[in-house]
Amino acid sequence: MKKGFLLVPLLTSAVLLGGCGNSQVSHSTHQNNAIETNKVTDQNTQKNQSLATIATTTINDQQRQRQSLWNQSKNQKLASFMQKWGATMNQQYKSYGPGNNTNFYGIAFPQQFDQILLKVDNQTVSMKWSNDRTGNADYNVVAIYCDSDTAQSMDEHLYLFTFHHGDPVVLITQQTNGNVTKSANNGPDDGLHFKETANQDLSNGFKAIANGKTPTVSGQKVNNNTNQSSSSQLDAPDNFPADMQGTWYTYDKADDKVTSITISGNKLTGSEDPNDVTEVHKITDSEKQANKSTIDSSRRNWAYFNHINGWLNVYGWYQSAGDGEYYKIMTENINGKNVPVLVAASGAGIWLDSNYYRSQDLAQQQQGTTYDGESTR
């Protein structure tokens, strides 16, 4: 009978222990489910935050892109800026565009962009009109300004406001002649030649407008103080190209003798008068205007470079008429050898003055010789 009573407590204990075990398993399961739920919630939250960040970034990028595009508001800012800037230069500019073409020595832009051989720093480039700065041309043109209606004869300026690889760039040309039309027979010197403007007010003003900022103008109409520097480029020596450096000889038919010129750095000296030295210096557009009304006697022998139709044009610092002197290097076959020839020319037609050689003997031998492409009076 005692053994029978022992079974009851044992069974009771087993049942109780079993109940406790189920309770522990159930509690653990709830905890795991809660953890998994929290993980999923956190992952969803992170995903939503990431999507929100991406959406915000996309919106900001789109806003920045819209702000960077050229538009009518920026056109109006540029028009106002050009009026103020032109006044500081004593120049008056008009705006041109589709349906309102320039007449720059007979060239109609933007209509003739595809018909004219366009060059920047002597490199052939493509240009297209663009309303918003985008496009696939080398230079996408958003504005054109020219003073052809008011400038003195042969002193016109043509400015193209462009975007080159996305960067705002102001190009200028003052080329007055030459073969500028595209053709199968174009030579290396043909084309309408542009360069980036050296005027910092103009360049910085366009960049400011392109970036949605307000441009500023110095307001200085004329630089009457010859010692005042408005640019790091002001008055710096401007050296002749390396292939022009040295002494060159030519035969002077009038005097029946060989004469020479020597080019050293930024100086050109003639053998007939060692004191007749031309010094070439860099110049800004504002200085060109100032030079017409202000003369510094210490700079009477100064000059500056223009690049016209592949020629290096040397123009007097205070020169107000004429075309200056033109120089370029040509390679000619003489006695079966390729020989460098320094060609000197002048006048509106860039007419040949002299051919210079590296030796006196060659100058004597080649006296009176002209080469293909040279124009004579």
C-alpha positions in Angstrom: 0.0 0.0 0.0 2.9 2.4 0.7 4.3 1.9 -2.8 0.9 2.9 -4.3 0.9 6.2 -2.5 4.4 7.0 -3.8 3.2 7.1 -7.5 0.9 10.0 -7.0 3.5 12.5 -5.9 5.9 11.4 -8.7 3.2 11.8 -11.4 2.2 15.2 -10.0 5.8 16.3 -10.1 6.2 15.2 -13.7 3.1 17.0 -14.7 4.2 20.2 -12.9 7.6 20.0 -14.5 6.1 19.5 -17.9 4.0 22.6 -17.5 7.0 24.7 -16.5 8.9 23.5 -19.6 6.0 24.5 -21.9 5.9 27.9 -20.3 9.6 28.5 -20.9 9.4 27.4 -24.5 6.4 29.7 -25.1 8.2 32.7 -23.5 11.3 32.1 -25.6 9.3 31.9 -28.8 7.6 35.2 -28.1 11.0 36.8 -27.4 12.4 35.6 -30.7 9.3 36.7 -32.6 9.6 40.1 -31.1 13.3 40.4 -32.1 12.5 39.3 -35.6 9.7 41.9 -35.8 12.0 44.6 -34.6 14.6 43.6 -37.2 12.1 43.8 -40.0 10.9 47.1 -38.7 14.4 48.5 -38.5 15.2 47.3 -42.0 12.1 48.8 -43.4 12.8 52.1 -41.6 16.4 52.1 -43.0 15.1 51.3 -46.5 12.5 54.1 -46.3 15.2 56.5 -45.1 17.5 55.5 -48.0 14.7 56.0 -50.5 13.9 59.4 -49.0 17.6 60.4 -49.2 17.8 59.2 -52.8 14.7 61.1 -53.7 15.9 64.3 -52.0 19.3 64.0 -53.7 17.6 63.5 -57.1 15.4 66.6 -56.5 18.4 68.7 -55.5 20.4 67.5 -58.6 17.5 68.4 -60.8 17.1 71.8 -59.2 20.9 72.4 -59.6 20.7 71.3 -63.2 17.8 73.7 -63.9 19.6 76.5 -62.2 22.8 75.9 -64.2 20.9 76.0 -67.5 20.9 79.2 -69.6 17.5 80.9 -69.6 15.8 84.2 -70.3 16.5 85.6 -66.9 20.2 85.1 -67.4 19.9 86.6 -70.9 18.4 89.7 -69.3 21.2 89.9 -66.7 23.8 89.6 -69.5 22.1 92.4 -71.5 22.2 94.7 -68.5 25.8 93.8 -67.7 26.9 94.4 -71.3 25.4 97.8 -71.3 27.3 98.7 -68.2 30.5 97.0 -69.2 30.4 98.6 -72.7 30.2 102.0 -71.1 33.4 101.4 -69.2 35.0 100.6 -72.5 33.5 103.5 -74.4 31.8 101.0 -76.6 28.2 100.2 -77.5 27.1 96.6 -78.0 24.0 95.0 -79.5 22.7 91.5 -78.9 22.3 89.1 -81.8 20.6 85.7 -82.1 18.4 83.5 -84.4 16.5 85.8 -86.8 18.7 88.7 -85.9 22.1 88.0 -87.4 25.3 90.0 -87.1 26.9 91.8 -90.0 30.5 91.5 -88.8 32.5 92.3 -92.0 29.8 90.5 -93.9 29.5 87.5 -91.6 26.1 86.6 -90.3 26.0 84.8 -87.0 24.4 82.6 -85.7 23.1 81.7 -89.2 26.5 81.0 -90.7 28.1 78.9 -87.9 28.0 75.9 -90.2 29.4 77.8 -93.2 32.3 79.5 -91.6 35.6 77.8 -90.8 35.8 78.5 -87.1 39.1 78.4 -85.2 40.0 79.0 -81.5 43.7 79.4 -80.8 44.3 78.1 -84.4 42.4 74.9 -83.8 39.3 74.1 -85.9 36.2 73.9 -83.8 32.4 73.5 -84.1 29.9 76.1 -82.8 26.2 75.9 -82.5 23.5 78.2 -81.1 22.0 76.9 -77.9 19.0 78.3 -76.0 19.9 76.5 -72.7 23.8 76.0 -73.0 23.4 72.3 -73.8 24.5 70.8 -77.1 27.1 68.6 -78.8 29.3 71.3 -80.4 32.7 72.2 -79.1 31.3 75.6 -78.2 27.6 76.0 -77.5 26.8 79.7 -78.0 24.1 81.2 -75.8 24.6 84.9 -76.7 26.3 87.1 -79.3 27.3 90.8 -78.9 28.9 93.0 -81.4 29.7 96.8 -81.8 29.8 96.8 -85.6 27.0 99.5 -85.7 29.0 102.0 -83.7 32.7 101.1 -83.8 35.2 102.9 -85.9 36.1 101.4 -89.3 38.2 98.2 -88.9 37.9 98.3 -85.1 34.9 96.1 -84.6 34.6 93.5 -81.8 32.6 90.3 -82.0 32.0 88.4 -78.7 30.6 85.0 -78.4 29.3 83.9 -75.0 29.7 80.1 -75.0 29.9 76.9 -73.0 32.9 74.8 -73.7 32.9 71.3 -72.0 30.3 72.9 -69.6 32.4 75.8 -68.7 31.4 79.5 -69.5 33.9 81.0 -72.0 33.8 84.3 -73.7 35.5 84.3 -77.2 36.5 87.4 -79.2 37.6 88.1 -82.7 38.6 91.4 -84.4 39.6 89.7 -87.7 38.9 92.0 -90.6 39.8 89.9 -93.7 40.9 86.5 -95.0 39.3 83.4 -96.4 36.8 82.4 -93.7 34.4 80.2 -95.7 34.6 76.4 -95.4 35.7 74.7 -98.6 37.7 71.7 -99.8 40.6 74.0 -100.6 41.0 75.6 -97.2 44.6 76.2 -96.2 46.1 76.0 -92.7 45.8 79.8 -92.2 42.2 80.1 -93.4 39.2 80.6 -91.1 37.8 83.0 -88.6 40.1 83.0 -85.6 38.9 83.5 -82.1 40.6 83.6 -78.7 39.4 83.7 -75.1 39.0 87.3 -74.0 41.7 88.7 -71.8 39.2 91.2 -70.1 38.7 89.9 -66.6 35.6 92.0 -66.0 33.9 90.5 -69.0 35.0 86.9 -68.3 34.1 87.0 -64.6 30.8 88.7 -65.3 29.7 85.9 -67.7 30.8 83.2 -65.2 28.8 84.9 -62.4 25.7 85.1 -64.5 26.1 81.5 -65.7 26.3 80.4 -62.0 23.2 82.3 -61.0 25.1 85.2 -59.3 25.1 88.9 -59.8 28.0 90.2 -62.0 30.0 93.3 -61.1 31.7 95.9 -63.3 34.8 97.8 -62.1 33.2 101.0 -63.4 36.6 102.3 -64.5 36.1 103.9 -68.0 39.7 104.7 -68.8 43.0 103.8 -67.1 44.6 107.2 -66.9 47.3 106.0 -64.5 49.9 104.2 -66.5 51.3 102.6 -63.3 48.0 101.2 -62.3 47.6 97.4 -62.9 44.1 96.1 -63.3 45.2 92.6 -64.3 48.1 90.2 -63.6 48.6 90.2 -67.4 49.0 94.0 -67.7 52.2 95.2 -69.4 53.9 91.8 -69.1 56.5 91.0 -71.8 54.9 88.9 -74.6 57.6 86.8 -76.3 57.8 86.0 -80.0 57.3 82.3 -80.8 60.3 80.1 -80.3 60.7 79.3 -84.0 61.0 83.1 -84.8 63.7 83.7 -82.2 67.2 84.5 -83.6 68.7 86.5 -86.4 67.2 86.5 -89.9 68.6 87.9 -93.2 67.0 89.3 -96.3 68.2 90.9 -99.5 67.3 94.6 -99.7 66.9 95.4 -103.4 66.7 99.1 -102.9 70.0 99.3 -101.1 71.5 96.3 -102.9 72.7 94.6 -99.8 71.7 92.0 -97.2 70.1 93.3 -94.0 68.8 91.5 -90.9 66.5 91.6 -88.0 67.1 90.0 -84.6 64.3 88.6 -82.5 65.2 88.0 -78.8 62.4 87.3 -76.3 59.8 90.1 -76.8 62.1 92.4 -78.8 62.7 92.9 -82.5 65.7 94.9 -83.6 66.7 95.9 -87.2 70.3 95.9 -88.3 70.0 99.3 -89.9 69.3 101.1 -86.6 70.2 99.2 -83.4 68.2 101.8 -81.4 65.0 101.0 -83.3 63.7 98.3 -81.0 60.1 97.1 -80.9 59.1 95.6 -77.6 56.0 93.5 -77.4 53.9 93.5 -74.3 50.5 92.0 -73.2 47.6 94.3 -73.3 44.0 94.3 -72.1 40.9 95.6 -73.9 40.6 98.5 -71.5 44.2 99.5 -72.1 43.6 99.6 -75.8 40.9 102.2 -75.2 43.0 104.2 -72.7 45.9 104.3 -75.2 43.9 106.4 -77.6 43.8 109.2 -75.1 46.9 108.7 -73.0 50.4 108.6 -74.3 53.4 107.6 -72.2 56.6 108.5 -74.0 58.5 105.6 -72.5 56.2 103.2 -74.3 56.4 104.7 -77.8 58.3 101.6 -79.1 55.9 99.2 -77.5 53.6 96.9 -79.5 51.2 94.0 -78.9 50.2 90.9 -80.7 47.1 90.1 -82.7 46.5 86.7 -84.2 45.0 87.1 -87.7 44.5 84.4 -90.3 47.6 82.5 -89.0 49.7 85.6 -89.0 51.3 87.1 -86.0 50.3 90.8 -86.2 52.5 93.3 -84.4 50.5 96.4 -83.7 51.9 99.6 -82.2 50.9 100.4 -78.6 49.6 103.8 -79.6 48.8 103.1 -83.2 45.4 104.3 -84.3 45.5 103.7 -88.1 47.0 101.1 -90.4 47.4 97.4 -90.1 50.7 96.9 -88.3 53.3 94.4 -89.3 52.6 90.7 -90.0 55.0 87.7 -89.5 54.8 84.0 -89.9 57.1 81.0 -90.5 56.7 79.0 -93.7 58.7 75.9 -94.7 60.0 76.0 -98.3 61.9 73.5 -100.3 65.2 75.1 -101.4 68.0 73.2 -103.0 66.2 69.9 -102.1 65.9 70.8 -98.4 63.1 72.0 -96.2 64.1 75.5 -95.1 62.3 77.8 -92.6 61.4 81.2 -94.0 60.3 84.1 -91.9 57.7 86.0 -94.0 57.2 89.7 -93.2 54.1 91.5 -94.7 52.0 94.6 -94.1 48.9 96.5 -95.3 45.3 95.6 -95.6 46.0 92.8 -98.0 48.8 91.4 -95.9 51.2 92.0 -98.8 54.7 90.6 -98.9 57.5 92.9 -97.7 60.4 90.5 -97.3 61.4 86.9 -97.0 64.0 86.3 -94.3 66.4 83.4 -94.0 68.8 82.0 -91.4 71.9 82.7 -93.4 73.2 85.7 -95.4 74.2 83.4 -98.3 70.7 82.0 -98.6 69.2 85.5 -98.5 71.6 86.5 -101.3 70.7 83.4 -103.3 66.9 83.7 -102.9 66.7 87.5 -103.5 63.5 88.4 -105.3 61.9 85.0 -104.8 58.2 84.7 -103.8 56.4 81.6 -102.7 53.0 80.1 -103.1 50.4 81.8 -101.0 52.3 85.1 -100.8 50.5 88.3 -101.9 52.4 91.0 -103.6 51.4 94.6 -104.2 
